[in-house]
Amino acid sequence: MKKAEVGNVIEFRDGLQGIVEKVNENSVIVDLSYMDNFQNLEIEQRTVVNHKNYKVIKETNI
């Protein structure tokens, strides 16, 4: 499994998507406001996701 990098878009838990803001040893911090329907979901803007629980769907070219 490939670890995400800052700026990558990841998908996790039931199709939620977000942009990786920080990569930690065992997890990433993700900004969920990337999703078009973010306002309707009534969830926090940021969350922590373990490396085992996501897949990278779009990589950055930094």
C-alpha positions as CSV (number, residue, x, y, z in Angstrom):
1,M,0.0,0.0,0.0
2,K,1.2,3.5,-0.9
3,K,1.3,6.2,1.8
4,A,-0.3,9.5,0.9
5,E,1.7,12.7,0.7
6,V,0.6,16.2,1.6
7,G,-1.8,17.5,-1.1
8,N,-3.0,14.1,-2.2
9,V,-6.7,13.4,-2.3
10,I,-7.7,10.2,-0.4
11,E,-10.9,8.2,-0.1
12,F,-11.9,6.4,3.1
13,R,-14.8,5.2,5.1
14,D,-18.0,5.0,3.0
15,G,-16.7,7.2,0.2
16,L,-15.6,10.2,2.2
17,Q,-12.8,12.2,0.4
18,G,-10.4,14.8,1.5
19,I,-7.0,16.5,1.0
20,V,-4.1,15.3,3.1
21,E,-2.8,18.2,5.2
22,K,-0.2,16.4,7.3
23,V,1.4,13.0,7.3
24,N,2.2,11.4,10.6
25,E,3.9,8.1,11.4
26,N,0.7,6.0,11.5
27,S,-1.9,8.4,10.1
28,V,-2.8,11.4,8.0
29,I,-4.7,14.5,8.9
30,V,-7.3,15.2,6.2
31,D,-9.4,18.3,5.2
32,L,-12.8,17.1,4.3
33,S,-14.1,20.4,2.9
34,Y,-12.8,19.2,-0.5
35,M,-16.1,17.4,-1.0
36,D,-18.8,19.2,-2.8
37,N,-21.4,18.0,-0.3
38,F,-19.4,18.8,2.8
39,Q,-21.8,21.4,4.1
40,N,-24.7,18.9,3.9
41,L,-22.9,16.2,5.8
42,E,-22.7,18.0,9.2
43,I,-19.2,16.6,10.0
44,E,-16.0,18.2,11.3
45,Q,-13.8,19.8,8.7
46,R,-10.7,17.8,9.6
47,T,-10.2,14.2,10.7
48,V,-7.4,11.7,11.3
49,V,-7.2,8.5,9.2
50,N,-4.9,5.6,9.7
51,H,-2.7,4.6,6.8
52,K,-4.4,1.2,6.6
53,N,-7.8,2.8,6.1
54,Y,-7.6,4.9,2.9
55,K,-6.6,4.8,-0.7
56,V,-5.0,7.5,-2.7
57,I,-7.2,8.6,-5.6
58,K,-5.4,11.7,-6.8
59,E,-1.7,12.5,-6.4
60,T,-0.1,16.0,-6.4
61,N,2.7,16.9,-8.7
62,I,4.7,19.0,-6.3
